[in-house]
């Protein structure tokens, strides 16, 4: 006799998102696995006394979304600290930080320090608790400029204040931070004021503006890294946010963080509500090798929610910080008094160093994933991967791939390297947007999803938490600002499901709705094939490993 199901979703429009995509009326789940997909009558034969039956009322059921590039604790930080993504101007960002400063002040008076345990490792006492804000994007403001020391001194002159730009490659700090940390920051990462002997700025020429990039931001990241208890708070907040948006799995980029142990703590306690594939930064490579952890460890058994992923590295920076590495100068470099006319960005990890890291990690059996935004950076990563034995079999990945040449796309296809991209970035691709300012006409050659897919490149979608939201990404990818680069709804959904699963060696158990697959599912109120606005479709339910982890009232 066939055992009863634990959960049955019926009266639904179930899309397998397989090849071809098939639709069915119902799906049954037992022990964390899909056990039947088909007609409602056939599936409901598995209903037992203890089976939970959900009448979906015609709603759409899809495989759960897998965000192939996230920083989940950063989502939590935006929820717990100041969320600067809401700011429409520098003044609004400052006001949000002032509100956060008042919360920190109240927390200090209450005796908890206002910042959890261990944040910042600052030995100077509670009176200096950090005021942190995350996610500002000056490119959307009428006055497009970074937050500076003057802005943040207006928030507090006694506490350290940091405003992280959305891409985490640029930050603004106040004088307190500069006094404490400027000598620890590389000179190349600290912007200084330009002055003219004939103007009022002459006295401040050469003084730090409070705008820092790349390596200097790393100093701030390390200084403000949460302790274990606060990290658990951030992850709990972030996973609630993610599952409410249909996310059932993330590939989290981790560096010098308590997040890995917190993920495992929550999993052991039965409190982890999504699958986490941890891509460890390259400075963890020796430690991983020493303890014997390799790519895909922990992901094979049913119910194991935490998996070892790739070794992660940078090559270049970002377009927002004008540090992505290009073959041709930035279009707006000449207009910036702090930039040379021939500025082409920065190497965060130089090509020679990158090749050494890739060879070392690949030889030890690790998947690699490298941040590369500019065309020069993308070429450098492909050069390094092509020197390994079989980059396609290793599922080596390039993150972002924002400005790829025709030749680079051909190399992706020939080598089998995965393009892990973020359709959310298309918010910068319209005329007059960030790409237009930085690249001019080259903006029309950014984020070439159609060209990549048509060339046969494996495409995985993620958000980079800018913001986290798969339906937003699908919406943008299906209405690309560059004519001819849009994907169909089915293609975009697959990039956020089976494509992301493939990037994590999970295509046999995740990314489609089929008998034998893991029961990671999302129920949508409307069909993304028919909705006027895909990004605004409400999520009704999210299921991870057969467990309902989100249900809208």
C-alpha positions in Angstrom: 0.0 0.0 0.0 1.3 3.4 -1.0 2.1 5.7 2.0 0.0 8.8 2.5 1.5 12.2 1.6 2.4 14.8 4.2 1.3 17.7 2.0 -0.9 18.0 -1.2 -1.3 21.1 -3.2 -4.3 20.8 -5.4 -6.6 22.8 -7.7 -3.4 24.5 -8.9 -1.5 25.3 -12.1 1.7 23.4 -11.4 4.5 24.3 -13.8 7.4 21.7 -13.8 9.7 24.2 -15.6 11.3 21.1 -17.1 12.1 20.8 -20.7 9.5 21.2 -22.0 7.6 22.9 -19.3 4.5 20.8 -18.4 1.5 21.9 -16.4 -0.4 19.8 -13.9 -3.2 20.2 -11.4 -1.6 18.9 -8.2 1.5 17.8 -6.5 2.0 15.5 -3.5 4.9 15.7 -1.0 6.2 13.1 1.5 9.3 13.2 3.6 10.7 16.3 1.9 10.3 14.8 -1.6 7.8 15.3 -4.4 6.2 11.9 -4.8 3.5 12.6 -7.4 2.7 15.3 -9.9 -0.4 15.1 -12.1 -4.2 15.2 -12.3 -5.9 16.3 -9.0 -7.8 13.0 -8.9 -4.6 10.9 -9.1 -2.7 13.0 -6.6 -5.5 13.2 -4.1 -5.4 9.4 -3.9 -2.4 10.0 -1.6 -4.4 12.0 0.9 -4.4 10.3 4.3 -5.8 11.2 7.7 -2.8 13.4 8.6 -2.2 14.8 5.1 -2.4 18.6 4.9 -4.4 19.5 1.8 -4.1 23.0 0.3 -6.7 24.1 -2.2 -4.7 26.6 -4.3 -7.7 28.0 -5.9 -6.1 28.0 -9.3 -2.8 29.6 -8.1 0.5 28.9 -9.8 2.9 26.4 -8.3 6.6 26.6 -9.4 9.9 25.2 -8.2 11.3 27.3 -5.4 13.5 30.2 -6.4 17.3 29.8 -5.8 19.2 33.0 -5.5 22.6 32.1 -6.9 24.4 35.2 -5.5 23.4 36.6 -2.1 24.9 38.1 1.0 22.1 37.0 3.3 23.4 38.6 6.5 23.5 41.9 4.6 19.7 41.5 4.0 19.4 41.1 7.7 21.5 44.2 8.3 19.2 46.3 6.2 16.3 45.1 8.2 18.0 45.6 11.6 20.1 48.7 10.9 19.2 51.7 8.7 17.8 50.7 5.3 19.2 53.4 3.0 17.6 51.9 -0.1 14.5 53.9 0.9 16.4 57.2 0.6 15.6 59.4 -2.3 18.3 61.9 -1.6 21.4 62.4 0.5 19.3 64.4 3.0 16.9 61.5 3.3 19.7 59.0 3.9 21.1 61.3 6.6 17.7 61.4 8.3 17.4 57.6 8.3 20.9 57.4 9.9 19.8 59.9 12.5 16.9 57.7 13.3 19.2 54.8 13.6 21.6 56.8 15.8 18.7 57.5 18.2 17.9 53.8 18.4 21.5 53.0 19.2 21.5 55.7 21.9 18.4 54.2 23.4 19.9 50.8 23.3 23.1 52.0 25.0 21.0 53.6 27.7 19.2 50.3 28.1 22.4 48.5 28.7 22.5 46.2 25.5 24.9 48.4 23.6 22.4 48.6 20.7 24.5 46.4 18.5 24.3 42.8 19.6 27.3 41.0 20.9 30.8 41.6 19.5 30.0 44.0 16.7 33.1 45.7 15.6 35.4 44.2 18.2 35.7 47.8 19.4 37.4 47.9 22.8 36.6 51.5 23.6 33.2 50.9 25.2 29.4 51.2 24.6 29.6 55.0 24.1 31.1 54.4 20.6 28.6 51.9 19.2 28.4 52.0 15.5 25.6 53.7 13.5 25.3 51.6 10.3 23.3 52.1 7.2 23.1 49.8 4.1 21.9 50.0 0.5 22.0 53.7 -0.7 22.2 54.2 -4.4 23.1 57.8 -5.3 22.6 57.1 -9.1 18.8 57.4 -8.4 19.1 60.8 -6.7 18.7 64.2 -8.4 22.0 65.1 -6.9 24.1 62.0 -7.8 26.9 62.0 -5.3 28.3 59.7 -2.6 27.6 60.3 1.1 30.6 62.1 2.5 32.2 62.9 5.9 30.3 66.2 6.1 27.0 64.3 5.7 27.8 61.7 8.3 29.3 64.1 10.8 25.8 65.6 10.9 24.5 62.2 12.1 27.0 62.0 15.0 30.2 63.6 16.0 30.9 61.0 18.8 29.9 57.6 17.4 31.3 56.0 14.3 28.9 56.2 11.4 29.1 54.2 8.1 26.8 54.3 5.1 27.5 51.4 2.8 26.6 51.9 -0.9 24.3 49.2 -2.3 27.2 47.4 -4.1 29.3 47.2 -0.9 32.3 48.5 -2.9 31.9 52.1 -1.7 31.0 53.6 1.7 30.8 56.9 3.4 32.2 57.5 6.9 32.2 60.3 9.5 35.2 61.9 11.1 35.1 59.4 14.0 35.7 56.5 11.7 38.5 58.3 9.8 40.3 59.2 13.1 40.3 55.6 14.1 40.7 53.6 10.9 42.3 55.8 8.2 45.8 54.6 9.0 44.6 51.0 8.5 43.1 51.7 5.1 45.1 51.6 1.8 45.7 55.0 0.4 44.1 53.9 -2.9 40.8 53.3 -1.1 40.5 56.7 0.6 39.2 59.5 -1.5 40.7 62.9 -0.8 39.3 66.3 -1.8 40.6 68.1 -4.8 41.1 71.8 -4.5 42.0 74.8 -6.5 44.2 77.6 -5.2 41.7 80.1 -6.4 38.6 78.7 -4.8 37.2 78.2 -1.4 38.2 74.5 -1.3 41.9 75.1 -1.3 42.1 74.6 2.5 40.6 71.1 2.2 42.6 69.9 -0.7 44.2 66.5 0.1 41.9 65.9 3.1 39.8 62.7 3.2 36.3 63.3 2.0 34.9 60.3 3.9 34.3 58.4 0.7 36.1 55.1 0.7 36.3 52.2 -1.8 37.4 48.6 -2.2 40.2 47.7 0.3 39.2 50.5 2.6 35.7 49.2 2.7 37.1 45.8 3.7 38.6 47.4 6.8 35.1 48.7 7.7 33.5 45.3 7.0 35.9 43.6 9.3 35.5 46.3 12.0 31.7 46.0 12.0 31.4 42.2 11.6 28.7 40.9 13.9 29.3 38.4 16.7 27.5 35.0 16.8 24.4 36.1 18.6 23.8 39.1 16.4 24.5 37.1 13.3 21.8 34.7 14.3 19.4 37.6 14.6 20.4 38.9 11.2 20.0 35.5 9.5 16.6 34.9 11.1 15.4 38.3 9.9 16.9 37.7 6.4 15.5 34.2 5.9 12.0 35.4 6.8 12.3 38.2 4.2 13.6 35.7 1.6 11.0 33.0 2.1 8.3 35.6 1.9 9.6 36.2 -1.7 9.6 32.6 -2.7 13.3 31.9 -2.1 14.0 28.4 -1.1 17.8 28.4 -1.5 20.7 30.8 -1.6 24.3 30.7 -2.6 25.8 32.9 0.1 29.1 34.7 -0.4 30.9 34.5 3.0 34.1 36.1 4.2 35.5 36.4 7.7 32.0 35.8 9.1 30.2 33.9 11.8 27.5 33.1 9.3 28.6 29.5 8.5 28.4 28.3 12.1 25.1 30.2 12.5 23.6 28.4 9.5 24.7 25.1 10.9 23.4 26.1 14.4 20.0 27.0 13.0 19.9 23.8 10.9 20.7 21.6 13.9 18.0 23.4 15.9 15.5 22.9 13.0 15.3 26.7 12.6 16.9 27.1 9.2 14.2 27.8 6.7 16.0 27.6 3.4 18.9 25.8 1.7 22.3 27.5 2.0 25.2 26.9 -0.3 28.2 28.7 1.2 30.7 30.1 -1.3 33.8 30.8 0.9 36.1 33.7 0.2 39.6 32.7 -1.1 41.2 33.6 2.2 39.4 30.6 3.7 41.0 28.1 1.2 43.8 26.8 3.4 41.4 26.4 6.3 38.9 24.5 4.3 41.6 22.3 2.8 43.1 21.6 6.2 39.8 20.4 7.7 38.9 18.4 4.6 35.9 20.3 3.4 35.4 20.3 -0.3 32.9 21.6 -2.8 29.5 19.9 -2.4 30.2 18.5 1.1 27.0 18.3 3.1 24.6 18.6 0.2 23.9 15.0 -0.8 21.6 13.7 1.9 17.9 14.6 2.1 17.2 17.2 4.6 20.8 18.5 4.8 20.3 22.2 4.2 23.9 23.5 4.4 26.4 22.8 1.6 30.0 23.7 0.9 30.1 25.6 -2.4 32.8 27.4 -4.3 35.9 29.4 -3.5 35.0 33.0 -4.1 37.4 35.8 -5.3 37.3 39.3 -6.8 39.0 40.6 -9.8 37.6 44.1 -10.1 35.3 46.5 -8.3 32.0 48.1 -9.4 30.5 50.6 -11.9 29.1 52.5 -9.1 32.5 53.1 -7.6 34.1 53.4 -11.0 36.4 50.5 -10.1 35.1 47.8 -12.5 38.1 47.1 -14.8 37.5 48.1 -18.4 39.5 47.9 -21.6 38.5 51.5 -22.5 38.2 54.5 -20.1 35.1 55.4 -18.3 32.8 57.8 -20.2 32.6 60.2 -17.2 36.2 59.9 -15.9 37.2 63.2 -17.3 34.3 65.0 -15.4 35.6 63.7 -12.1 38.4 65.8 -10.6 39.6 62.7 -8.7 39.9 60.6 -11.8 42.4 60.5 -14.6 41.2 61.1 -18.1 42.3 57.5 -19.0 40.8 55.8 -16.0 39.8 52.2 -16.6 39.1 51.0 -13.1 41.0 48.9 -10.6 42.3 45.4 -10.2 41.2 44.2 -6.8 43.0 40.9 -7.5 45.5 41.2 -10.3 45.4 38.7 -13.2 48.6 37.0 -12.2 47.5 36.5 -8.6 44.1 35.3 -9.9 45.7 32.7 -12.1 47.7 31.3 -9.2 44.6 31.1 -6.9 42.5 29.4 -9.6 45.2 26.9 -10.4 45.7 26.1 -6.7 42.0 25.7 -5.8 41.1 23.8 -9.0 43.9 21.4 -8.4 42.5 20.7 -4.9 39.0 20.0 -6.3 37.2 23.2 -5.6 34.7 25.0 -7.7 35.7 28.6 -8.2 33.5 31.7 -8.6 35.0 35.0 -9.5 33.5 38.5 -9.3 34.1 40.2 -12.7 32.1 43.2 -14.0 34.2 45.0 -16.5 35.2 43.5 -19.9 38.9 43.4 -18.9 38.1 41.6 -15.7 35.8 39.0 -17.4 38.6 38.2 -19.9 41.1 37.8 -17.1 38.8 35.3 -15.3 38.2 33.3 -18.5 42.0 33.3 -19.1 42.5 31.8 -15.7 39.8 29.2 -16.0 40.9 28.1 -19.4 44.2 27.1 -18.0 42.5 24.5 -15.8 41.7 21.0 -16.9 37.9 21.2 -17.5 36.3 24.4 -16.2 32.9 23.2 -17.4 32.9 20.0 -15.4 34.1 22.0 -12.4 31.2 24.4 -12.9 33.5 27.3 -12.4 31.5 30.5 -12.4 31.8 34.2 -13.2 29.7 36.5 -11.1 28.0 39.5 -12.6 29.3 39.5 -16.2 28.0 43.0 -16.8 30.1 44.0 -19.8 31.1 41.0 -21.8 32.4 41.2 -25.4 31.3 38.9 -28.2 34.5 37.0 -27.9 34.0 36.5 -24.1 30.5 35.1 -24.7 31.9 32.6 -27.2 34.5 31.6 -24.6 31.8 31.0 -22.0 30.0 28.7 -24.3 33.1 26.8 -25.4 34.5 26.4 -21.9 31.3 25.5 -20.1 31.8 28.3 -17.5 28.6 29.4 -15.8 27.5 33.0 -16.1 26.0 33.9 -12.6 24.2 37.2 -13.3 21.9 39.6 -11.5 18.9 40.9 -13.6 18.2 43.4 -10.8 21.1 45.4 -12.2 19.0 46.3 -15.2 17.5 49.1 -13.1 20.8 51.0 -14.0 20.6 50.2 -17.7 18.1 52.8 -18.9 19.1 56.0 -20.7 20.2 58.5 -18.1 21.0 55.7 -15.6 24.2 54.7 -13.9 25.4 52.6 -16.9 24.8 55.6 -19.2 26.8 57.9 -17.0 29.7 55.5 -16.6 29.8 53.8 -20.0 28.0 56.0 -22.5 26.9 54.0 -25.6 28.6 50.9 -24.1 25.5 50.6 -21.8 23.8 48.9 -24.7 26.2 46.0 -24.5 25.6 45.3 -20.8 23.9 42.3 -19.2 23.6 40.4 -22.5 21.3 37.6 -21.3 19.8 36.7 -24.7 23.2 36.5 -26.3 24.5 34.4 -23.5 21.6 32.0 -23.6 21.5 31.7 -27.4 25.2 30.9 -27.4 24.5 27.9 -25.1 25.9 29.4 -21.9 24.6 28.1 -18.6 22.8 31.1 -17.0 22.1 31.4 -13.3 20.2 34.3 -11.8 20.7 35.9 -8.4 20.0 39.2 -6.8 23.2 40.2 -5.0 20.6 41.6 -2.5 20.1 44.7 -4.7 17.4 44.0 -3.6 16.7 40.3 -2.9 13.6 39.5 -5.0 13.4 36.9 -7.8 10.1 38.2 -9.3 11.7 41.6 -9.7 14.6 40.0 -11.5 12.3 38.0 -13.8 10.3 41.2 -14.5 13.4 43.1 -15.5 14.9 40.3 -17.5 11.8 39.9 -19.6 11.7 43.6 -20.4 15.4 44.4 -21.0 16.2 48.0 -21.8 18.4 46.9 -24.7 16.3 45.7 -27.6 16.9 42.0 -28.4 18.3 41.0 -25.0 15.0 40.2 -23.2 14.3 36.6 -22.1 10.9 34.9 -22.2 9.1 34.4 -18.9 9.9 30.7 -18.9 13.6 31.3 -19.6 13.9 33.9 -16.8 12.2 31.6 -14.4 14.5 28.7 -15.3 17.5 30.9 -14.7 16.2 31.4 -11.1 15.4 27.7 -10.6 17.1 25.0 -12.7 19.9 27.4 -13.9 20.8 28.4 -10.4 20.5 24.7 -9.3 23.0 23.7 -12.0 25.5 26.3 -10.8 25.4 24.5 -7.5 25.5 20.9 -8.8 21.9 20.5 -7.7 20.1 20.0 -11.0 19.2 16.4 -10.1 17.2 17.3 -7.0 16.3 21.1 -7.3 15.0 23.5 -9.9 12.0 21.5 -11.3 8.8 19.9 -10.0 9.1 16.2 -10.6 8.7 12.9 -8.8 11.9 12.4 -6.8 12.9 16.0 -6.6 13.2 17.9 -3.4 9.9 19.5 -2.3 11.1 23.1 -2.6 8.0 24.9 -4.0 6.5 28.4 -4.3 2.8 29.3 -4.8 2.1 32.5 -6.6 -1.2 34.4 -6.5 -1.0 35.2 -10.3 0.6 33.6 -13.3 3.8 35.3 -14.3 2.9 34.5 -17.9 -0.2 36.6 -17.6 0.4 39.3 -14.9 0.7 42.9 -15.8 3.5 43.3 -13.4 5.5 40.2 -12.5 7.4 42.0 -9.7 4.2 42.7 -7.9 2.8 39.2 -7.9 2.1 38.2 -4.2 3.7 35.0 -2.9 1.1 32.8 -1.2 3.2 30.0 0.2 6.8 28.8 0.2 7.8 25.2 0.9 11.3 24.0 1.7 12.2 20.3 2.0 8.5 19.6 2.3 8.0 22.1 5.2 5.8 25.2 4.8 8.2 28.0 5.8 6.1 30.9 4.7 2.3 31.3 4.4 0.5 34.5 3.8 -2.5 35.1 6.0 
